[in-house]
């Protein structure tokens, strides 16, 4: 079932204080509570993608926080969400997951104030995060203008890495790089895009780069050679270690993108489903230098168009 069908089951929203909701497929919901204050709310959880439980908790926390950062907002607090097999509670694994997540939330300057857990044979972990933003300063996914420059603030490849880890095929150095990337907060990139007057932003996660480019709306020219990837992920791609989410992304978007004749393996890498990926940000050309100075990790990957077509060069 398509996401649109599921969302279609929801009743129409008539509350004028709902500023951002499901219709725009944005990163988080936004609700105005005062003329100069709005709450930003998001929730995200998933199954383990790395072997170390503390690192898994930290990745889950960084991933959940990214939706708030992508909206140009400041996180306030978090609630934990846990599904865990009861018979394994005595192993200490869950305590390590929770501790890893709490430490990452503390790095972001917020507390985990509660949560909910259920008994489940398959472990899952994540957070509902609440943040705050001025209603006039929301950075949504639909404000980019033709000519705005596109930046990506983290390298791609975490979907491939997660599959390789599960199969025992990931080189240790690449696994360490991926963990470092996935646990890095998007806080600095968010602050930089606010300073530079970003017109639109989203965080690159499950839909892959191509899917999130489509969510920015407007279309874009993308330079394949400019897109950053983690060191060694192409070798994983050549072994066809793409997760099922990446394959679904490619099937959904392959006919909607002008691939410019690039190989299918490169198409798949651009559709690779990410976890705790970087921000995809549209910046007015006049502010490009300001953004690049403030967000040193950001890579310019293309430029927004106005015809709705994504073109790969």
Beta strands, then each sheet from edge to edge (+ up, - down):
strand 1: 18-20
strand 2: 29-34
strand 3: 37-46
strand 4: 74-84
strand 5: 111-119
strand 6: 124-133
strand 7: 149-152
strand 8: 200-203
strand 9: 220-222
strand 10: 257-258
strand 11: 279-283
strand 12: 299-304
strand 13: 310-312
sheet 1: 1+ 2- 3+ 6- 4+ 5+
sheet 2: 8+ 11- 7+ 12- 9+ 13+ 10+
end
